Amino acid sequence: MSLQLDLKDEMKSAMRTKNAVRLSVIRGIMSACTNEAIAKGKGPQGELADDETLVVIRREAKKRKDSIEQYTSGGRPELAESEAAELAVIESFLPTQMSADEVRPIVEAKIKELGVTDKSALRQAQGKVIGVIMKEFGAKADGGIVKQVVDSFL
């Protein structure tokens, strides 16, 4: 069963339980998936592959994180709480992310594998190291965490 079909089932479940926040968030994700399908030329009824759906979900999560940051810095904690509740629903559809402690040994191994010996060479190969790790782990590792860990070696 595809992730998009899982989302439809979750939407039905949220309707049955009258969970307004969850229903609203899932509808938003479904709408974003439809827009993505149209943009990719699949039409409004087109179904996205699971990895494409995950990209859409991650994008929605990033929007919520940015909104939380903006609302918090703007002195609007009530709006930040609302966005945090939506983010929690969105994150329930994402795979568990690796922590910085789990990413560090992998980054270390990739740096040695690529033959990067000093900081200046690492600075030049930084994008390549991040790219290789993100390609290998995809949705399991957050790009921001990978970048922080690579930067810590600089």
N, C-alpha and C positions, 0 to 999 in steps of 0.2 A: 504494500500500500504506500502510495506516495505521500510526501509531507503535505502537499496541497490538499489531498483528500483527508488527511488527519486533521488539518485546520478546519475543513468543512464539518467534520464530525464534532470537533471541539466547539464550533460555533453553535451547532444544534444543541449540544449539551448545555452550553451557557444560556441558550434561550430557555431551555426547560427549567433550569435552576434559577432563572431570572437574575443572573449575575451580570449587572449592567456594565461594569468596568471591563470584565473579561470579554463580553460580547462586543463592546465598542472597539477594543484593541484588536480582536480577531477580525472584525469587519474591516478595520483599517489595514491590516496585513493582507487580507484577501484583495482589497482594492488595489494595494500597491503591487500585488502579484499580477493582477489583471492588467494594470498599467505596464508592468514589465513585459508581460506576454505580448501586448500590443506593440510595444517598442521593439521587440525582437521579431516582429512580423508573424506571430503565431495567431493573432486575432484575439478577441475578448474571451473566446471559449477555449483558447489554447492553454495547455497545461505546461508548467515549468518543470524542469528536472529538479531533483532534490537539492543539488548544489546551487542552482539558480534561486530556488526558494529561500535557502539559507542566506544567500547574499542579500535578498530583500529584507529578511527578518533582522539580519545584522544592521542593515541600514536604518531600519526603524528603531532598533535599540540605541544606535548612536545618536539619532535625533533626540530620543528621550534623555540620554545622558547629557547632551548639550543643553537641553531645555532646563534640566535640573540645575546645572551649573549656572546658567543665566538667571534663573529665578532665585537661587540662593544668593548670588552676588547682588541681585537687585532688591533683596529684602522682601521677597514674596514666598515665605516658607510653605504657605498653604497650597500654592500652585506647584511648588517643588514636590510636596507630598503626593499630589495627584499624579504627577509625572512618574514618581518613584513607584507608585502602585501599578501604573501601566507598564513600566520597565520590568517589574517582577513577572507580570503575565508574559511579556515578550521573551524574557530569559527562560521561561519554562519550555519554550520550543527550541532553544539553542542547545547544542551539545555542551557538556561540561568543559570548561576552559582549563587549560593547564596553568598552574601557578608559576611565578617567577623562579621558585626553587626547583621546579620540575624542568623548566626551560633551560636553566643555567648549564647543566652538564651537556645538554644537547648542543647548545651554542658553542661551548668549549670544544666539543668533539668536531663540530663542523669547521671551526676556525683551524684546528690542527689538520683536518682532512683537506682543506683548501690550501694548506701550506702558508698561512699567514703567520709571520713570526714576530713582527713588531707593530707598534701602535700606528705608525704612518701607513703601513701596508693594510692594516685593518681598517683605517679611516677610508682608504681607497676602495676596499672590498666590502665595506659595510652593507651597501645595497645588495650585493651578491649574496652575502651570508644571510641576510634577512629573507631574501627571495627564496633561497634554497630551503630554509627552514619552514617558511610559510607554505611552499609548494608541498613539502613532505607532510606537514601536519594539518594544513588547511584550517578547518573549523575548530580543531582542538586547541589551537594556540591563538591568542589574541595578538594581533600585529603590534599593538602598542606595548605590550609586555615584552615581546621579542625584541623590539627596538630598544627598550630600556635596558634589557640584559646585554645586548650587543654594545650599547653605549657605555655600560659599566666596565667593559673591557678596555675602553679607550682611555 
